[in-house]
Amino acid sequence: MMKHMRSLVLLSIAMLLLVGCVGRRNINYLEDPGLSEGASKLFENRKFEYRVQVNDVLSIRVLGLDEQTHRYFNVESQNAMMGMSDAALYVNGFSVDRNGHVQLPTIGKVKVQGLTVGEAQELMQKKINEYFTNATVILKLVSFRVSVLGDVQRPGSYFIYNNQITILEALAMAGGPNEFADKSLVQVMRQTDRGVQAVYVDMSSSSVLSSEYYYLLPNDVVYVPTLRARAGRLNLDMLTILLSALSTAAIVYTVIQSTQN
């Protein structure tokens, strides 16, 4: 009996150790055995430049026009634009229709699908120059947002007011991964013309710095899974109680045996 009791105690201890075992690789960011104190290493970027897609929303402002024409092109003044909400930017922006065009006053339809934001601005400038002189076009993508889901502090969608964002910055906006998040199997889902492309990104390795998925694109979804160890950790209290009960039973049994002898 005593032998079996000790075996159960040892088994419980082993289970506790296994449950609590989480590798360093799953906890830390960007580990690289080749890096040492005082040394530097270059990680070349593989940045993929975004091209305008159907259903994107563009903010197109034309400056340098007379007051009447300025109001005709620009729904809001410059000061009002600074305080506009995300919804207002969407409503007052120019949506890319299913044929890849945007409809501008006076100018008409302009094909922008497949162009980078810079190329779309240059095209708009050429179109505006055909009708007005000394006018300057400012074009921005206002539908740039990314979603961060899974085991993070603040999951949700975030609007990006910049031309680019890295996956590290997106995770930081979401408050970072939680204690039991698995940084080695972060998933990035990206919409393409053929469907949704999904890929696993190892945030625990420095190799992500030179990955084409290090820079996120509009409408990317980042999903941070939970470590498998967490399921066991949730039962930690139960195992602890079980271990205490077995230990107590073993002590009582030992005392009884000693008394009888």
C-alpha positions as CSV (number, residue, x, y, z in Angstrom):
1,M,0.0,0.0,0.0
2,M,2.7,2.4,1.0
3,K,4.6,1.6,-2.2
4,H,1.6,2.4,-4.3
5,M,1.0,5.6,-2.4
6,R,4.6,6.8,-3.0
7,S,4.2,6.0,-6.7
8,L,1.1,8.1,-6.9
9,V,2.9,11.0,-5.2
10,L,5.8,10.8,-7.6
11,L,3.5,10.6,-10.6
12,S,1.6,13.7,-9.4
13,I,4.9,15.6,-8.9
14,A,6.0,14.7,-12.4
15,M,2.7,15.9,-13.8
16,L,3.0,19.2,-12.0
17,L,6.5,19.6,-13.5
18,L,5.4,18.8,-17.0
19,V,2.4,21.2,-16.7
20,G,4.6,24.0,-15.5
21,C,7.2,23.5,-18.2
22,V,7.2,26.3,-20.8
23,G,10.2,26.6,-23.1
24,R,12.2,29.9,-23.3
25,R,11.6,29.9,-27.1
26,N,7.8,30.3,-26.5
27,I,8.3,33.3,-24.1
28,N,11.0,35.5,-25.6
29,Y,11.0,37.6,-28.8
30,L,13.6,37.5,-31.6
31,E,16.1,35.1,-30.2
32,D,19.3,34.7,-32.2
33,P,22.2,32.6,-31.1
34,G,24.5,34.5,-33.5
35,L,24.0,37.8,-31.6
36,S,26.3,38.7,-28.7
37,E,26.8,41.7,-26.5
38,G,28.5,44.5,-28.4
39,A,27.9,42.9,-31.8
40,S,25.4,44.0,-34.5
41,K,23.7,42.2,-37.3
42,L,21.8,43.4,-40.3
43,F,18.4,42.0,-41.2
44,E,17.5,43.1,-44.7
45,N,13.9,44.0,-45.2
46,R,11.6,42.2,-47.7
47,K,9.0,44.9,-47.7
48,F,6.0,44.3,-50.0
49,E,4.5,47.5,-51.2
50,Y,0.7,47.6,-51.0
51,R,-1.4,48.1,-54.1
52,V,-4.9,49.6,-54.1
53,Q,-7.7,47.0,-54.1
54,V,-11.4,47.0,-54.7
55,N,-13.4,48.4,-51.7
56,D,-10.4,50.5,-50.4
57,V,-11.2,54.0,-49.3
58,L,-9.0,56.9,-50.3
59,S,-8.8,60.4,-49.0
60,I,-8.2,62.6,-52.0
61,R,-7.7,66.3,-51.3
62,V,-7.0,69.0,-53.9
63,L,-5.2,72.1,-52.6
64,G,-4.5,75.4,-54.3
65,L,-7.9,75.8,-55.9
66,D,-10.2,78.9,-55.6
67,E,-12.6,78.9,-52.7
68,Q,-15.6,77.7,-54.6
69,T,-13.8,74.8,-56.4
70,H,-12.0,73.9,-53.2
71,R,-15.3,73.3,-51.5
72,Y,-16.5,71.3,-54.5
73,F,-13.6,68.9,-54.3
74,N,-13.0,68.8,-50.5
75,V,-15.9,67.9,-48.3
76,E,-14.2,69.1,-45.2
77,S,-11.7,71.9,-44.5
78,Q,-8.1,71.1,-43.4
79,N,-8.9,71.9,-39.7
80,A,-12.0,69.8,-39.8
81,M,-10.1,66.9,-41.3
82,M,-7.7,66.9,-38.3
83,G,-10.7,66.1,-36.0
84,M,-12.6,63.7,-38.1
85,S,-13.4,60.2,-36.8
86,D,-12.6,57.0,-38.5
87,A,-16.3,56.8,-39.6
88,A,-16.2,60.3,-41.0
89,L,-13.0,59.6,-42.9
90,Y,-14.7,56.6,-44.5
91,V,-17.9,58.5,-45.4
92,N,-16.0,61.4,-46.9
93,G,-13.5,59.3,-48.7
94,F,-13.6,57.9,-52.2
95,S,-14.3,54.2,-52.4
96,V,-12.8,52.0,-55.0
97,D,-15.6,50.4,-56.9
98,R,-15.8,46.8,-58.1
99,N,-14.2,47.8,-61.4
100,G,-11.2,49.4,-59.6
101,H,-12.3,53.1,-60.2
102,V,-12.9,56.1,-58.0
103,Q,-15.4,58.8,-59.1
104,L,-14.1,62.4,-58.8
105,P,-16.0,65.6,-59.4
106,T,-15.3,67.1,-62.8
107,I,-12.6,64.5,-63.5
108,G,-14.9,61.5,-63.6
109,K,-13.8,57.9,-63.1
110,V,-10.1,57.1,-62.6
111,K,-8.7,53.6,-62.5
112,V,-6.6,53.1,-59.4
113,Q,-6.8,49.4,-58.7
114,G,-3.3,47.7,-58.8
115,L,-1.4,51.0,-58.2
116,T,0.6,51.8,-55.2
117,V,-0.6,54.8,-53.1
118,G,2.2,56.9,-54.6
119,E,1.4,55.9,-58.1
120,A,-2.3,56.6,-57.5
121,Q,-1.4,60.1,-56.3
122,E,0.7,60.8,-59.3
123,L,-2.1,59.7,-61.6
124,M,-4.6,61.9,-59.8
125,Q,-2.2,64.8,-60.1
126,K,-1.9,64.3,-63.9
127,K,-5.7,64.2,-64.2
128,I,-6.2,67.3,-62.0
129,N,-3.5,69.2,-64.1
130,E,-5.7,68.7,-67.2
131,Y,-8.4,70.9,-65.6
132,F,-6.7,73.1,-63.1
133,T,-3.4,74.9,-62.7
134,N,-1.3,75.2,-59.6
135,A,-3.3,72.5,-57.8
136,T,-1.7,69.9,-55.6
137,V,-3.2,66.5,-54.9
138,I,-2.8,64.7,-51.6
139,L,-3.9,61.1,-51.6
140,K,-4.0,58.8,-48.5
141,L,-5.3,55.3,-47.9
142,V,-7.8,55.8,-45.0
143,S,-9.0,52.1,-44.8
144,F,-5.6,50.8,-43.5
145,R,-6.4,48.8,-40.5
146,V,-5.1,45.5,-39.0
147,S,-6.8,43.1,-36.6
148,V,-5.0,41.4,-33.7
149,L,-6.8,38.5,-32.2
150,G,-6.1,35.6,-29.8
151,D,-4.1,35.6,-26.6
152,V,-3.2,39.3,-26.4
153,Q,-4.1,42.0,-23.9
154,R,-6.5,44.0,-26.1
155,P,-7.7,42.1,-29.1
156,G,-9.4,44.1,-31.8
157,S,-9.1,46.1,-35.0
158,Y,-6.7,49.1,-35.2
159,F,-6.6,51.9,-37.8
160,I,-3.1,52.7,-39.0
161,Y,-2.3,56.4,-39.7
162,N,1.0,55.6,-41.3
163,N,2.3,54.2,-44.6
164,Q,3.5,51.0,-42.9
165,I,3.4,49.0,-39.7
166,T,5.4,46.0,-38.5
167,I,3.9,43.0,-36.8
168,L,5.8,43.9,-33.6
169,E,4.1,47.3,-33.7
170,A,0.7,45.7,-34.2
171,L,1.3,43.4,-31.2
172,A,2.3,46.4,-29.1
173,M,-0.9,48.2,-30.1
174,A,-2.8,45.2,-28.8
175,G,-1.0,45.3,-25.5
176,G,1.3,42.5,-26.4
177,P,0.9,38.7,-26.0
178,N,-0.3,37.4,-22.6
179,E,1.7,35.1,-20.4
180,F,0.5,31.9,-22.1
181,A,0.7,33.1,-25.7
182,D,2.7,31.1,-28.1
183,K,5.0,33.5,-29.9
184,S,6.5,30.8,-32.1
185,L,3.2,30.1,-34.0
186,V,1.8,33.5,-34.6
187,Q,-0.5,33.4,-37.7
188,V,-0.9,36.1,-40.3
189,M,-3.9,36.0,-42.6
190,R,-3.8,38.2,-45.7
191,Q,-6.4,38.9,-48.3
192,T,-5.4,38.3,-51.9
193,D,-7.1,38.3,-55.2
194,R,-7.4,34.5,-55.1
195,G,-8.5,34.3,-51.5
196,V,-7.1,34.4,-47.9
197,Q,-3.4,33.5,-47.5
198,A,-2.4,32.2,-44.1
199,V,1.2,31.8,-42.8
200,Y,2.8,31.0,-39.5
201,V,5.4,33.6,-38.3
202,D,7.9,32.6,-35.6
203,M,8.1,35.7,-33.4
204,S,10.6,34.0,-31.1
205,S,13.2,33.9,-33.8
206,S,15.1,36.9,-35.2
207,S,14.5,35.5,-38.8
208,V,11.1,37.3,-38.7
209,L,12.9,40.6,-39.2
210,S,13.8,39.7,-42.8
211,S,10.4,38.0,-43.5
212,E,8.1,39.5,-46.1
213,Y,5.4,39.3,-43.3
214,Y,7.3,41.5,-40.9
215,Y,5.6,44.5,-42.5
216,L,1.8,44.2,-42.4
217,L,-0.6,45.2,-45.2
218,P,-4.1,46.7,-44.9
219,N,-6.7,44.3,-43.6
220,D,-4.1,41.8,-42.3
221,V,-5.3,39.7,-39.4
222,V,-2.7,38.6,-36.8
223,Y,-3.7,35.7,-34.5
224,V,-1.7,34.8,-31.4
225,P,-2.5,31.2,-30.2
226,T,-2.3,30.0,-26.7
227,L,0.4,27.6,-25.5
228,R,-0.6,24.0,-25.1
229,A,0.8,24.1,-21.6
230,R,-2.0,26.4,-20.6
231,A,-4.6,23.7,-20.7
232,G,-2.5,21.8,-18.1
233,R,-1.8,24.9,-16.1
234,L,-5.6,25.5,-15.7
235,N,-5.7,22.2,-13.8
236,L,-2.7,23.1,-11.6
237,D,-4.9,23.9,-8.6
238,M,-6.7,20.5,-8.9
239,L,-3.4,18.7,-9.2
240,T,-2.0,20.6,-6.2
241,I,-5.0,19.6,-4.1
242,L,-4.6,16.0,-5.3
243,L,-0.9,16.0,-4.3
244,S,-1.8,17.4,-0.9
245,A,-4.4,14.8,-0.4
246,L,-2.1,12.0,-1.4
247,S,0.7,13.3,0.9
248,T,-1.7,13.6,3.8
249,A,-3.0,10.1,3.2
250,A,0.5,8.8,3.1
251,I,1.4,10.5,6.4
252,V,-1.8,9.2,8.1
253,Y,-1.0,5.7,6.7
254,T,2.5,5.8,8.0
255,V,1.4,7.0,11.5
256,I,-1.2,4.2,11.6
257,Q,1.3,1.6,10.6
258,S,3.8,2.9,13.2
259,T,1.1,2.8,15.9
260,Q,0.1,-0.8,15.1
261,N,3.7,-1.9,15.2
